[in-house]
Amino acid sequence: DGDATPHALVADTGLFCIAAEHIWRASPDRCFLGSSCGRYMGVGLPMALGLAFDDPKRPVVCAVGDGGIGTYFGELRLAVERRLPLCVVVFADGRYGSIAAAAPSNSHRAALIPPVAEWWRVAEGLGIAACPVESVDAFTDRVSRWDRAMPLFIEIRLDPDAYIRMAEGVR
C-alpha cells in the first residue's frame, strides 16, 4: 500500500474472505485475523474492534459483507467514541452472496437478501465518514485520503453474479 504504517486485516466470513485468505501477505507487521474456521457471519467486526483497541496506533481494515455487517453494527459507535483507526469495507452484492451461491434454485429468494440496501448511510448516521464506491480507483482514492484519526466506512457495490464467480473452484 506504500504506507510505512503496519496495517492489520480482519476478514469476516464470505466470498471476499476466500479471496483475502489467498491474497493477504501476513507478517508480524501485517497481521490477519479471520473467521476462517468458525465461519460465523458477522464476527469480523467485533474481532476488528478488539484488534483496534489492542493497538490504537495500528490501522485495522475489516472486510465484511452486507449480510454480516448488521449483526454487530452498533459496536461501530465505540470506534467513533474512541476515535479508532478502523476502516470497515463492506462488500455489497445485495444478497447473502456465499449463501446464495449454495442455495438450491427453488429457494425463496427473499430469504437471501439483507434487510438494508445501503449500509454506508447507517454508518454515516453514527458519525462515521462513509461512502459507497463502485471502482478500484474510487476505493483507492477514498482510502488514500483517510487520516486514520477516526473510523472510515466504505461500501463497495458489486455485481452479484461476478461476485459469486470469483470464488468458484477455490473452496
Phi and psi in radians as a Rosetta constraint file:
Dihedral C 1 N 2 CA 2 C 2 CIRCULARHARMONIC 1.429 0.35
Dihedral N 2 CA 2 C 2 N 3 CIRCULARHARMONIC -0.222 0.35
Dihedral C 2 N 3 CA 3 C 3 CIRCULARHARMONIC -1.607 0.35
Dihedral N 3 CA 3 C 3 N 4 CIRCULARHARMONIC 2.312 0.35
Dihedral C 3 N 4 CA 4 C 4 CIRCULARHARMONIC -1.283 0.35
Dihedral N 4 CA 4 C 4 N 5 CIRCULARHARMONIC -0.282 0.35
Dihedral C 4 N 5 CA 5 C 5 CIRCULARHARMONIC -1.239 0.35
Dihedral N 5 CA 5 C 5 N 6 CIRCULARHARMONIC 2.172 0.35
Dihedral C 5 N 6 CA 6 C 6 CIRCULARHARMONIC -1.110 0.35
Dihedral N 6 CA 6 C 6 N 7 CIRCULARHARMONIC 2.406 0.35
Dihedral C 6 N 7 CA 7 C 7 CIRCULARHARMONIC -1.996 0.35
Dihedral N 7 CA 7 C 7 N 8 CIRCULARHARMONIC 2.761 0.35
Dihedral C 7 N 8 CA 8 C 8 CIRCULARHARMONIC -2.096 0.35
Dihedral N 8 CA 8 C 8 N 9 CIRCULARHARMONIC 2.573 0.35
Dihedral C 8 N 9 CA 9 C 9 CIRCULARHARMONIC -2.093 0.35
Dihedral N 9 CA 9 C 9 N 10 CIRCULARHARMONIC 2.288 0.35
Dihedral C 9 N 10 CA 10 C 10 CIRCULARHARMONIC -2.082 0.35
Dihedral N 10 CA 10 C 10 N 11 CIRCULARHARMONIC 2.162 0.35
Dihedral C 10 N 11 CA 11 C 11 CIRCULARHARMONIC -2.021 0.35
Dihedral N 11 CA 11 C 11 N 12 CIRCULARHARMONIC 2.117 0.35
Dihedral C 11 N 12 CA 12 C 12 CIRCULARHARMONIC -1.260 0.35
Dihedral N 12 CA 12 C 12 N 13 CIRCULARHARMONIC 3.003 0.35
Dihedral C 12 N 13 CA 13 C 13 CIRCULARHARMONIC -1.315 0.35
Dihedral N 13 CA 13 C 13 N 14 CIRCULARHARMONIC 2.620 0.35
Dihedral C 13 N 14 CA 14 C 14 CIRCULARHARMONIC 2.583 0.35
Dihedral N 14 CA 14 C 14 N 15 CIRCULARHARMONIC 3.134 0.35
Dihedral C 14 N 15 CA 15 C 15 CIRCULARHARMONIC -1.097 0.35
Dihedral N 15 CA 15 C 15 N 16 CIRCULARHARMONIC -0.646 0.35
Dihedral C 15 N 16 CA 16 C 16 CIRCULARHARMONIC -1.139 0.35
Dihedral N 16 CA 16 C 16 N 17 CIRCULARHARMONIC -0.511 0.35
Dihedral C 16 N 17 CA 17 C 17 CIRCULARHARMONIC -1.135 0.35
Dihedral N 17 CA 17 C 17 N 18 CIRCULARHARMONIC -0.667 0.35
Dihedral C 17 N 18 CA 18 C 18 CIRCULARHARMONIC -1.033 0.35
Dihedral N 18 CA 18 C 18 N 19 CIRCULARHARMONIC -0.784 0.35
Dihedral C 18 N 19 CA 19 C 19 CIRCULARHARMONIC -1.113 0.35
Dihedral N 19 CA 19 C 19 N 20 CIRCULARHARMONIC -0.789 0.35
Dihedral C 19 N 20 CA 20 C 20 CIRCULARHARMONIC -1.072 0.35
Dihedral N 20 CA 20 C 20 N 21 CIRCULARHARMONIC -0.712 0.35
Dihedral C 20 N 21 CA 21 C 21 CIRCULARHARMONIC -1.076 0.35
Dihedral N 21 CA 21 C 21 N 22 CIRCULARHARMONIC -0.465 0.35
Dihedral C 21 N 22 CA 22 C 22 CIRCULARHARMONIC -1.710 0.35
Dihedral N 22 CA 22 C 22 N 23 CIRCULARHARMONIC -0.355 0.35
Dihedral C 22 N 23 CA 23 C 23 CIRCULARHARMONIC -1.839 0.35
Dihedral N 23 CA 23 C 23 N 24 CIRCULARHARMONIC -0.723 0.35
Dihedral C 23 N 24 CA 24 C 24 CIRCULARHARMONIC -1.086 0.35
Dihedral N 24 CA 24 C 24 N 25 CIRCULARHARMONIC 2.242 0.35
Dihedral C 24 N 25 CA 25 C 25 CIRCULARHARMONIC -1.664 0.35
Dihedral N 25 CA 25 C 25 N 26 CIRCULARHARMONIC 1.612 0.35
Dihedral C 25 N 26 CA 26 C 26 CIRCULARHARMONIC -1.270 0.35
Dihedral N 26 CA 26 C 26 N 27 CIRCULARHARMONIC 2.585 0.35
Dihedral C 26 N 27 CA 27 C 27 CIRCULARHARMONIC -2.735 0.35
Dihedral N 27 CA 27 C 27 N 28 CIRCULARHARMONIC 3.046 0.35
Dihedral C 27 N 28 CA 28 C 28 CIRCULARHARMONIC -0.988 0.35
Dihedral N 28 CA 28 C 28 N 29 CIRCULARHARMONIC -0.541 0.35
Dihedral C 28 N 29 CA 29 C 29 CIRCULARHARMONIC -1.569 0.35
Dihedral N 29 CA 29 C 29 N 30 CIRCULARHARMONIC -0.253 0.35
Dihedral C 29 N 30 CA 30 C 30 CIRCULARHARMONIC -2.242 0.35
Dihedral N 30 CA 30 C 30 N 31 CIRCULARHARMONIC 1.216 0.35
Dihedral C 30 N 31 CA 31 C 31 CIRCULARHARMONIC -1.228 0.35
Dihedral N 31 CA 31 C 31 N 32 CIRCULARHARMONIC 2.771 0.35
Dihedral C 31 N 32 CA 32 C 32 CIRCULARHARMONIC -2.279 0.35
Dihedral N 32 CA 32 C 32 N 33 CIRCULARHARMONIC 2.234 0.35
Dihedral C 32 N 33 CA 33 C 33 CIRCULARHARMONIC -2.152 0.35
Dihedral N 33 CA 33 C 33 N 34 CIRCULARHARMONIC 2.460 0.35
Dihedral C 33 N 34 CA 34 C 34 CIRCULARHARMONIC -2.629 0.35
Dihedral N 34 CA 34 C 34 N 35 CIRCULARHARMONIC 2.793 0.35
Dihedral C 34 N 35 CA 35 C 35 CIRCULARHARMONIC -1.543 0.35
Dihedral N 35 CA 35 C 35 N 36 CIRCULARHARMONIC 0.594 0.35
Dihedral C 35 N 36 CA 36 C 36 CIRCULARHARMONIC -0.949 0.35
Dihedral N 36 CA 36 C 36 N 37 CIRCULARHARMONIC -0.730 0.35
Dihedral C 36 N 37 CA 37 C 37 CIRCULARHARMONIC -1.496 0.35
Dihedral N 37 CA 37 C 37 N 38 CIRCULARHARMONIC -0.813 0.35
Dihedral C 37 N 38 CA 38 C 38 CIRCULARHARMONIC -1.328 0.35
Dihedral N 38 CA 38 C 38 N 39 CIRCULARHARMONIC -0.548 0.35
Dihedral C 38 N 39 CA 39 C 39 CIRCULARHARMONIC 0.936 0.35
Dihedral N 39 CA 39 C 39 N 40 CIRCULARHARMONIC 0.663 0.35
Dihedral C 39 N 40 CA 40 C 40 CIRCULARHARMONIC -1.577 0.35
Dihedral N 40 CA 40 C 40 N 41 CIRCULARHARMONIC 2.004 0.35
Dihedral C 40 N 41 CA 41 C 41 CIRCULARHARMONIC -1.125 0.35
Dihedral N 41 CA 41 C 41 N 42 CIRCULARHARMONIC 2.179 0.35
Dihedral C 41 N 42 CA 42 C 42 CIRCULARHARMONIC 1.860 0.35
Dihedral N 42 CA 42 C 42 N 43 CIRCULARHARMONIC -0.306 0.35
Dihedral C 42 N 43 CA 43 C 43 CIRCULARHARMONIC -1.207 0.35
Dihedral N 43 CA 43 C 43 N 44 CIRCULARHARMONIC -0.290 0.35
Dihedral C 43 N 44 CA 44 C 44 CIRCULARHARMONIC -1.054 0.35
Dihedral N 44 CA 44 C 44 N 45 CIRCULARHARMONIC -0.673 0.35
Dihedral C 44 N 45 CA 45 C 45 CIRCULARHARMONIC -1.134 0.35
Dihedral N 45 CA 45 C 45 N 46 CIRCULARHARMONIC -0.861 0.35
Dihedral C 45 N 46 CA 46 C 46 CIRCULARHARMONIC -1.130 0.35
Dihedral N 46 CA 46 C 46 N 47 CIRCULARHARMONIC -0.546 0.35
Dihedral C 46 N 47 CA 47 C 47 CIRCULARHARMONIC -1.119 0.35
Dihedral N 47 CA 47 C 47 N 48 CIRCULARHARMONIC -0.740 0.35
Dihedral C 47 N 48 CA 48 C 48 CIRCULARHARMONIC -1.136 0.35
Dihedral N 48 CA 48 C 48 N 49 CIRCULARHARMONIC -0.703 0.35
Dihedral C 48 N 49 CA 49 C 49 CIRCULARHARMONIC -1.073 0.35
Dihedral N 49 CA 49 C 49 N 50 CIRCULARHARMONIC -0.776 0.35
Dihedral C 49 N 50 CA 50 C 50 CIRCULARHARMONIC -1.046 0.35
Dihedral N 50 CA 50 C 50 N 51 CIRCULARHARMONIC -0.738 0.35
Dihedral C 50 N 51 CA 51 C 51 CIRCULARHARMONIC -1.157 0.35
Dihedral N 51 CA 51 C 51 N 52 CIRCULARHARMONIC -0.698 0.35
Dihedral C 51 N 52 CA 52 C 52 CIRCULARHARMONIC -1.156 0.35
Dihedral N 52 CA 52 C 52 N 53 CIRCULARHARMONIC -0.663 0.35
Dihedral C 52 N 53 CA 53 C 53 CIRCULARHARMONIC -1.144 0.35
Dihedral N 53 CA 53 C 53 N 54 CIRCULARHARMONIC -0.633 0.35
Dihedral C 53 N 54 CA 54 C 54 CIRCULARHARMONIC -1.078 0.35
Dihedral N 54 CA 54 C 54 N 55 CIRCULARHARMONIC -0.725 0.35
Dihedral C 54 N 55 CA 55 C 55 CIRCULARHARMONIC -2.481 0.35
Dihedral N 55 CA 55 C 55 N 56 CIRCULARHARMONIC 1.518 0.35
Dihedral C 55 N 56 CA 56 C 56 CIRCULARHARMONIC -1.141 0.35
Dihedral N 56 CA 56 C 56 N 57 CIRCULARHARMONIC -0.084 0.35
Dihedral C 56 N 57 CA 57 C 57 CIRCULARHARMONIC -1.585 0.35
Dihedral N 57 CA 57 C 57 N 58 CIRCULARHARMONIC -0.356 0.35
Dihedral C 57 N 58 CA 58 C 58 CIRCULARHARMONIC -1.595 0.35
Dihedral N 58 CA 58 C 58 N 59 CIRCULARHARMONIC 2.125 0.35
Dihedral C 58 N 59 CA 59 C 59 CIRCULARHARMONIC -1.135 0.35
Dihedral N 59 CA 59 C 59 N 60 CIRCULARHARMONIC 2.391 0.35
Dihedral C 59 N 60 CA 60 C 60 CIRCULARHARMONIC -2.068 0.35
Dihedral N 60 CA 60 C 60 N 61 CIRCULARHARMONIC 2.262 0.35
Dihedral C 60 N 61 CA 61 C 61 CIRCULARHARMONIC -1.872 0.35
Dihedral N 61 CA 61 C 61 N 62 CIRCULARHARMONIC 2.210 0.35
Dihedral C 61 N 62 CA 62 C 62 CIRCULARHARMONIC -1.967 0.35
Dihedral N 62 CA 62 C 62 N 63 CIRCULARHARMONIC 2.048 0.35
Dihedral C 62 N 63 CA 63 C 63 CIRCULARHARMONIC -1.716 0.35
Dihedral N 63 CA 63 C 63 N 64 CIRCULARHARMONIC 2.146 0.35
Dihedral C 63 N 64 CA 64 C 64 CIRCULARHARMONIC -2.541 0.35
Dihedral N 64 CA 64 C 64 N 65 CIRCULARHARMONIC 2.689 0.35
Dihedral C 64 N 65 CA 65 C 65 CIRCULARHARMONIC -1.622 0.35
Dihedral N 65 CA 65 C 65 N 66 CIRCULARHARMONIC 2.920 0.35
Dihedral C 65 N 66 CA 66 C 66 CIRCULARHARMONIC -1.186 0.35
Dihedral N 66 CA 66 C 66 N 67 CIRCULARHARMONIC -0.269 0.35
Dihedral C 66 N 67 CA 67 C 67 CIRCULARHARMONIC -1.435 0.35
Dihedral N 67 CA 67 C 67 N 68 CIRCULARHARMONIC -0.504 0.35
Dihedral C 67 N 68 CA 68 C 68 CIRCULARHARMONIC -1.722 0.35
Dihedral N 68 CA 68 C 68 N 69 CIRCULARHARMONIC -0.237 0.35
Dihedral C 68 N 69 CA 69 C 69 CIRCULARHARMONIC -1.210 0.35
Dihedral N 69 CA 69 C 69 N 70 CIRCULARHARMONIC -0.573 0.35
Dihedral C 69 N 70 CA 70 C 70 CIRCULARHARMONIC -1.217 0.35
Dihedral N 70 CA 70 C 70 N 71 CIRCULARHARMONIC -0.411 0.35
Dihedral C 70 N 71 CA 71 C 71 CIRCULARHARMONIC -1.025 0.35
Dihedral N 71 CA 71 C 71 N 72 CIRCULARHARMONIC -0.772 0.35
Dihedral C 71 N 72 CA 72 C 72 CIRCULARHARMONIC -2.129 0.35
Dihedral N 72 CA 72 C 72 N 73 CIRCULARHARMONIC 0.486 0.35
Dihedral C 72 N 73 CA 73 C 73 CIRCULARHARMONIC -1.007 0.35
Dihedral N 73 CA 73 C 73 N 74 CIRCULARHARMONIC -0.650 0.35
Dihedral C 73 N 74 CA 74 C 74 CIRCULARHARMONIC -1.046 0.35
Dihedral N 74 CA 74 C 74 N 75 CIRCULARHARMONIC -0.467 0.35
Dihedral C 74 N 75 CA 75 C 75 CIRCULARHARMONIC -1.150 0.35
Dihedral N 75 CA 75 C 75 N 76 CIRCULARHARMONIC -0.315 0.35
Dihedral C 75 N 76 CA 76 C 76 CIRCULARHARMONIC -1.077 0.35
Dihedral N 76 CA 76 C 76 N 77 CIRCULARHARMONIC -0.454 0.35
Dihedral C 76 N 77 CA 77 C 77 CIRCULARHARMONIC -1.057 0.35
Dihedral N 77 CA 77 C 77 N 78 CIRCULARHARMONIC -0.592 0.35
Dihedral C 77 N 78 CA 78 C 78 CIRCULARHARMONIC -1.089 0.35
Dihedral N 78 CA 78 C 78 N 79 CIRCULARHARMONIC -0.696 0.35
Dihedral C 78 N 79 CA 79 C 79 CIRCULARHARMONIC -1.089 0.35
Dihedral N 79 CA 79 C 79 N 80 CIRCULARHARMONIC -0.652 0.35
Dihedral C 79 N 80 CA 80 C 80 CIRCULARHARMONIC -1.203 0.35
Dihedral N 80 CA 80 C 80 N 81 CIRCULARHARMONIC -0.840 0.35
Dihedral C 80 N 81 CA 81 C 81 CIRCULARHARMONIC -1.063 0.35
Dihedral N 81 CA 81 C 81 N 82 CIRCULARHARMONIC -0.640 0.35
Dihedral C 81 N 82 CA 82 C 82 CIRCULARHARMONIC -1.633 0.35
Dihedral N 82 CA 82 C 82 N 83 CIRCULARHARMONIC -0.006 0.35
Dihedral C 82 N 83 CA 83 C 83 CIRCULARHARMONIC 0.947 0.35
Dihedral N 83 CA 83 C 83 N 84 CIRCULARHARMONIC 0.841 0.35
Dihedral C 83 N 84 CA 84 C 84 CIRCULARHARMONIC -1.388 0.35
Dihedral N 84 CA 84 C 84 N 85 CIRCULARHARMONIC 2.524 0.35
Dihedral C 84 N 85 CA 85 C 85 CIRCULARHARMONIC -1.420 0.35
Dihedral N 85 CA 85 C 85 N 86 CIRCULARHARMONIC 1.220 0.35
Dihedral C 85 N 86 CA 86 C 86 CIRCULARHARMONIC -1.998 0.35
Dihedral N 86 CA 86 C 86 N 87 CIRCULARHARMONIC 2.130 0.35
Dihedral C 86 N 87 CA 87 C 87 CIRCULARHARMONIC -1.907 0.35
Dihedral N 87 CA 87 C 87 N 88 CIRCULARHARMONIC 2.000 0.35
Dihedral C 87 N 88 CA 88 C 88 CIRCULARHARMONIC -1.706 0.35
Dihedral N 88 CA 88 C 88 N 89 CIRCULARHARMONIC 2.133 0.35
Dihedral C 88 N 89 CA 89 C 89 CIRCULARHARMONIC -1.969 0.35
Dihedral N 89 CA 89 C 89 N 90 CIRCULARHARMONIC 1.970 0.35
Dihedral C 89 N 90 CA 90 C 90 CIRCULARHARMONIC -1.725 0.35
Dihedral N 90 CA 90 C 90 N 91 CIRCULARHARMONIC 2.143 0.35
Dihedral C 90 N 91 CA 91 C 91 CIRCULARHARMONIC -1.588 0.35
Dihedral N 91 CA 91 C 91 N 92 CIRCULARHARMONIC 1.913 0.35
Dihedral C 91 N 92 CA 92 C 92 CIRCULARHARMONIC -1.990 0.35
Dihedral N 92 CA 92 C 92 N 93 CIRCULARHARMONIC 1.901 0.35
Dihedral C 92 N 93 CA 93 C 93 CIRCULARHARMONIC -1.895 0.35
Dihedral N 93 CA 93 C 93 N 94 CIRCULARHARMONIC 0.090 0.35
Dihedral C 93 N 94 CA 94 C 94 CIRCULARHARMONIC 1.361 0.35
Dihedral N 94 CA 94 C 94 N 95 CIRCULARHARMONIC 0.230 0.35
Dihedral C 94 N 95 CA 95 C 95 CIRCULARHARMONIC -2.788 0.35
Dihedral N 95 CA 95 C 95 N 96 CIRCULARHARMONIC 2.990 0.35
Dihedral C 95 N 96 CA 96 C 96 CIRCULARHARMONIC -1.370 0.35
Dihedral N 96 CA 96 C 96 N 97 CIRCULARHARMONIC 1.530 0.35
Dihedral C 96 N 97 CA 97 C 97 CIRCULARHARMONIC -0.936 0.35
Dihedral N 97 CA 97 C 97 N 98 CIRCULARHARMONIC -0.939 0.35
Dihedral C 97 N 98 CA 98 C 98 CIRCULARHARMONIC -1.205 0.35
Dihedral N 98 CA 98 C 98 N 99 CIRCULARHARMONIC -0.513 0.35
Dihedral C 98 N 99 CA 99 C 99 CIRCULARHARMONIC -1.275 0.35
Dihedral N 99 CA 99 C 99 N 100 CIRCULARHARMONIC -0.742 0.35
Dihedral C 99 N 100 CA 100 C 100 CIRCULARHARMONIC -1.085 0.35
Dihedral N 100 CA 100 C 100 N 101 CIRCULARHARMONIC -0.608 0.35
Dihedral C 100 N 101 CA 101 C 101 CIRCULARHARMONIC -1.126 0.35
Dihedral N 101 CA 101 C 101 N 102 CIRCULARHARMONIC -0.551 0.35
Dihedral C 101 N 102 CA 102 C 102 CIRCULARHARMONIC -1.704 0.35
Dihedral N 102 CA 102 C 102 N 103 CIRCULARHARMONIC -0.143 0.35
Dihedral C 102 N 103 CA 103 C 103 CIRCULARHARMONIC -1.282 0.35
Dihedral N 103 CA 103 C 103 N 104 CIRCULARHARMONIC 2.472 0.35
Dihedral C 103 N 104 CA 104 C 104 CIRCULARHARMONIC -1.101 0.35
Dihedral N 104 CA 104 C 104 N 105 CIRCULARHARMONIC 2.673 0.35
Dihedral C 104 N 105 CA 105 C 105 CIRCULARHARMONIC -1.099 0.35
Dihedral N 105 CA 105 C 105 N 106 CIRCULARHARMONIC -0.368 0.35
Dihedral C 105 N 106 CA 106 C 106 CIRCULARHARMONIC -1.631 0.35
Dihedral N 106 CA 106 C 106 N 107 CIRCULARHARMONIC 0.237 0.35
Dihedral C 106 N 107 CA 107 C 107 CIRCULARHARMONIC -1.159 0.35
Dihedral N 107 CA 107 C 107 N 108 CIRCULARHARMONIC 2.654 0.35
Dihedral C 107 N 108 CA 108 C 108 CIRCULARHARMONIC -1.262 0.35
Dihedral N 108 CA 108 C 108 N 109 CIRCULARHARMONIC 1.873 0.35
Dihedral C 108 N 109 CA 109 C 109 CIRCULARHARMONIC -1.064 0.35
Dihedral N 109 CA 109 C 109 N 110 CIRCULARHARMONIC -0.546 0.35
Dihedral C 109 N 110 CA 110 C 110 CIRCULARHARMONIC -1.084 0.35
Dihedral N 110 CA 110 C 110 N 111 CIRCULARHARMONIC -0.473 0.35
Dihedral C 110 N 111 CA 111 C 111 CIRCULARHARMONIC -1.253 0.35
Dihedral N 111 CA 111 C 111 N 112 CIRCULARHARMONIC -0.185 0.35
Dihedral C 111 N 112 CA 112 C 112 CIRCULARHARMONIC -1.775 0.35
Dihedral N 112 CA 112 C 112 N 113 CIRCULARHARMONIC 0.121 0.35
Dihedral C 112 N 113 CA 113 C 113 CIRCULARHARMONIC -1.970 0.35
Dihedral N 113 CA 113 C 113 N 114 CIRCULARHARMONIC 2.161 0.35
Dihedral C 113 N 114 CA 114 C 114 CIRCULARHARMONIC -1.082 0.35
Dihedral N 114 CA 114 C 114 N 115 CIRCULARHARMONIC 2.746 0.35
Dihedral C 114 N 115 CA 115 C 115 CIRCULARHARMONIC -1.295 0.35
Dihedral N 115 CA 115 C 115 N 116 CIRCULARHARMONIC -0.293 0.35
Dihedral C 115 N 116 CA 116 C 116 CIRCULARHARMONIC -2.122 0.35
Dihedral N 116 CA 116 C 116 N 117 CIRCULARHARMONIC 2.318 0.35
Dihedral C 116 N 117 CA 117 C 117 CIRCULARHARMONIC -1.501 0.35
Dihedral N 117 CA 117 C 117 N 118 CIRCULARHARMONIC -0.546 0.35
Dihedral C 117 N 118 CA 118 C 118 CIRCULARHARMONIC -2.304 0.35
Dihedral N 118 CA 118 C 118 N 119 CIRCULARHARMONIC 1.559 0.35
Dihedral C 118 N 119 CA 119 C 119 CIRCULARHARMONIC -1.167 0.35
Dihedral N 119 CA 119 C 119 N 120 CIRCULARHARMONIC -0.470 0.35
Dihedral C 119 N 120 CA 120 C 120 CIRCULARHARMONIC -1.076 0.35
Dihedral N 120 CA 120 C 120 N 121 CIRCULARHARMONIC -0.548 0.35
Dihedral C 120 N 121 CA 121 C 121 CIRCULARHARMONIC -1.205 0.35
Dihedral N 121 CA 121 C 121 N 122 CIRCULARHARMONIC -0.623 0.35
Dihedral C 121 N 122 CA 122 C 122 CIRCULARHARMONIC -1.158 0.35
Dihedral N 122 CA 122 C 122 N 123 CIRCULARHARMONIC -0.767 0.35
Dihedral C 122 N 123 CA 123 C 123 CIRCULARHARMONIC -1.065 0.35
Dihedral N 123 CA 123 C 123 N 124 CIRCULARHARMONIC -0.728 0.35
Dihedral C 123 N 124 CA 124 C 124 CIRCULARHARMONIC -1.030 0.35
Dihedral N 124 CA 124 C 124 N 125 CIRCULARHARMONIC -0.664 0.35
Dihedral C 124 N 125 CA 125 C 125 CIRCULARHARMONIC -1.151 0.35
Dihedral N 125 CA 125 C 125 N 126 CIRCULARHARMONIC -0.374 0.35
Dihedral C 125 N 126 CA 126 C 126 CIRCULARHARMONIC -1.526 0.35
Dihedral N 126 CA 126 C 126 N 127 CIRCULARHARMONIC -0.009 0.35
Dihedral C 126 N 127 CA 127 C 127 CIRCULARHARMONIC 1.621 0.35
Dihedral N 127 CA 127 C 127 N 128 CIRCULARHARMONIC 0.316 0.35
Dihedral C 127 N 128 CA 128 C 128 CIRCULARHARMONIC -1.745 0.35
Dihedral N 128 CA 128 C 128 N 129 CIRCULARHARMONIC 2.377 0.35
Dihedral C 128 N 129 CA 129 C 129 CIRCULARHARMONIC -1.099 0.35
Dihedral N 129 CA 129 C 129 N 130 CIRCULARHARMONIC 2.113 0.35
Dihedral C 129 N 130 CA 130 C 130 CIRCULARHARMONIC -2.484 0.35
Dihedral N 130 CA 130 C 130 N 131 CIRCULARHARMONIC 2.589 0.35
Dihedral C 130 N 131 CA 131 C 131 CIRCULARHARMONIC -2.815 0.35
Dihedral N 131 CA 131 C 131 N 132 CIRCULARHARMONIC 2.743 0.35
Dihedral C 131 N 132 CA 132 C 132 CIRCULARHARMONIC -1.620 0.35
Dihedral N 132 CA 132 C 132 N 133 CIRCULARHARMONIC 2.642 0.35
Dihedral C 132 N 133 CA 133 C 133 CIRCULARHARMONIC -2.364 0.35
Dihedral N 133 CA 133 C 133 N 134 CIRCULARHARMONIC 2.668 0.35
Dihedral C 133 N 134 CA 134 C 134 CIRCULARHARMONIC -2.265 0.35
Dihedral N 134 CA 134 C 134 N 135 CIRCULARHARMONIC 0.196 0.35
Dihedral C 134 N 135 CA 135 C 135 CIRCULARHARMONIC -2.615 0.35
Dihedral N 135 CA 135 C 135 N 136 CIRCULARHARMONIC 2.799 0.35
Dihedral C 135 N 136 CA 136 C 136 CIRCULARHARMONIC -1.090 0.35
Dihedral N 136 CA 136 C 136 N 137 CIRCULARHARMONIC -0.711 0.35
Dihedral C 136 N 137 CA 137 C 137 CIRCULARHARMONIC -1.083 0.35
Dihedral N 137 CA 137 C 137 N 138 CIRCULARHARMONIC -0.753 0.35
Dihedral C 137 N 138 CA 138 C 138 CIRCULARHARMONIC -1.130 0.35
Dihedral N 138 CA 138 C 138 N 139 CIRCULARHARMONIC -0.699 0.35
Dihedral C 138 N 139 CA 139 C 139 CIRCULARHARMONIC -1.107 0.35
Dihedral N 139 CA 139 C 139 N 140 CIRCULARHARMONIC -0.869 0.35
Dihedral C 139 N 140 CA 140 C 140 CIRCULARHARMONIC -1.038 0.35
Dihedral N 140 CA 140 C 140 N 141 CIRCULARHARMONIC -0.744 0.35
Dihedral C 140 N 141 CA 141 C 141 CIRCULARHARMONIC -1.059 0.35
Dihedral N 141 CA 141 C 141 N 142 CIRCULARHARMONIC -0.814 0.35
Dihedral C 141 N 142 CA 142 C 142 CIRCULARHARMONIC -1.163 0.35
Dihedral N 142 CA 142 C 142 N 143 CIRCULARHARMONIC -0.752 0.35
Dihedral C 142 N 143 CA 143 C 143 CIRCULARHARMONIC -1.154 0.35
Dihedral N 143 CA 143 C 143 N 144 CIRCULARHARMONIC -0.656 0.35
Dihedral C 143 N 144 CA 144 C 144 CIRCULARHARMONIC -1.146 0.35
Dihedral N 144 CA 144 C 144 N 145 CIRCULARHARMONIC -0.407 0.35
Dihedral C 144 N 145 CA 145 C 145 CIRCULARHARMONIC -1.608 0.35
Dihedral N 145 CA 145 C 145 N 146 CIRCULARHARMONIC -0.042 0.35
Dihedral C 145 N 146 CA 146 C 146 CIRCULARHARMONIC -1.278 0.35
Dihedral N 146 CA 146 C 146 N 147 CIRCULARHARMONIC 2.128 0.35
Dihedral C 146 N 147 CA 147 C 147 CIRCULARHARMONIC -1.496 0.35
Dihedral N 147 CA 147 C 147 N 148 CIRCULARHARMONIC -0.100 0.35
Dihedral C 147 N 148 CA 148 C 148 CIRCULARHARMONIC 1.149 0.35
Dihedral N 148 CA 148 C 148 N 149 CIRCULARHARMONIC 0.210 0.35
Dihedral C 148 N 149 CA 149 C 149 CIRCULARHARMONIC -1.495 0.35
Dihedral N 149 CA 149 C 149 N 150 CIRCULARHARMONIC -0.278 0.35
Dihedral C 149 N 150 CA 150 C 150 CIRCULARHARMONIC -2.554 0.35
Dihedral N 150 CA 150 C 150 N 151 CIRCULARHARMONIC 2.856 0.35
Dihedral C 150 N 151 CA 151 C 151 CIRCULARHARMONIC -1.130 0.35
Dihedral N 151 CA 151 C 151 N 152 CIRCULARHARMONIC 2.754 0.35
Dihedral C 151 N 152 CA 152 C 152 CIRCULARHARMONIC -2.307 0.35
Dihedral N 152 CA 152 C 152 N 153 CIRCULARHARMONIC 2.487 0.35
Dihedral C 152 N 153 CA 153 C 153 CIRCULARHARMONIC -2.267 0.35
Dihedral N 153 CA 153 C 153 N 154 CIRCULARHARMONIC 2.072 0.35
Dihedral C 153 N 154 CA 154 C 154 CIRCULARHARMONIC -2.134 0.35
Dihedral N 154 CA 154 C 154 N 155 CIRCULARHARMONIC 2.240 0.35
Dihedral C 154 N 155 CA 155 C 155 CIRCULARHARMONIC -1.881 0.35
Dihedral N 155 CA 155 C 155 N 156 CIRCULARHARMONIC 2.039 0.35
Dihedral C 155 N 156 CA 156 C 156 CIRCULARHARMONIC -1.661 0.35
Dihedral N 156 CA 156 C 156 N 157 CIRCULARHARMONIC 2.045 0.35
Dihedral C 156 N 157 CA 157 C 157 CIRCULARHARMONIC -1.432 0.35
Dihedral N 157 CA 157 C 157 N 158 CIRCULARHARMONIC 2.172 0.35
Dihedral C 157 N 158 CA 158 C 158 CIRCULARHARMONIC -2.109 0.35
Dihedral N 158 CA 158 C 158 N 159 CIRCULARHARMONIC 2.588 0.35
Dihedral C 158 N 159 CA 159 C 159 CIRCULARHARMONIC -1.249 0.35
Dihedral N 159 CA 159 C 159 N 160 CIRCULARHARMONIC 2.119 0.35
Dihedral C 159 N 160 CA 160 C 160 CIRCULARHARMONIC -1.056 0.35
Dihedral N 160 CA 160 C 160 N 161 CIRCULARHARMONIC -0.655 0.35
Dihedral C 160 N 161 CA 161 C 161 CIRCULARHARMONIC -1.267 0.35
Dihedral N 161 CA 161 C 161 N 162 CIRCULARHARMONIC -0.723 0.35
Dihedral C 161 N 162 CA 162 C 162 CIRCULARHARMONIC -1.121 0.35
Dihedral N 162 CA 162 C 162 N 163 CIRCULARHARMONIC -0.645 0.35
Dihedral C 162 N 163 CA 163 C 163 CIRCULARHARMONIC -1.066 0.35
Dihedral N 163 CA 163 C 163 N 164 CIRCULARHARMONIC -0.799 0.35
Dihedral C 163 N 164 CA 164 C 164 CIRCULARHARMONIC -1.131 0.35
Dihedral N 164 CA 164 C 164 N 165 CIRCULARHARMONIC -0.747 0.35
Dihedral C 164 N 165 CA 165 C 165 CIRCULARHARMONIC -1.120 0.35
Dihedral N 165 CA 165 C 165 N 166 CIRCULARHARMONIC -0.468 0.35
Dihedral C 165 N 166 CA 166 C 166 CIRCULARHARMONIC -1.087 0.35
Dihedral N 166 CA 166 C 166 N 167 CIRCULARHARMONIC -0.451 0.35
Dihedral C 166 N 167 CA 167 C 167 CIRCULARHARMONIC -1.822 0.35
Dihedral N 167 CA 167 C 167 N 168 CIRCULARHARMONIC 0.036 0.35
Dihedral C 167 N 168 CA 168 C 168 CIRCULARHARMONIC -1.059 0.35
Dihedral N 168 CA 168 C 168 N 169 CIRCULARHARMONIC 2.310 0.35
Dihedral C 168 N 169 CA 169 C 169 CIRCULARHARMONIC 1.393 0.35
Dihedral N 169 CA 169 C 169 N 170 CIRCULARHARMONIC -0.090 0.35
Dihedral C 169 N 170 CA 170 C 170 CIRCULARHARMONIC -1.491 0.35
Dihedral N 170 CA 170 C 170 N 171 CIRCULARHARMONIC -0.664 0.35
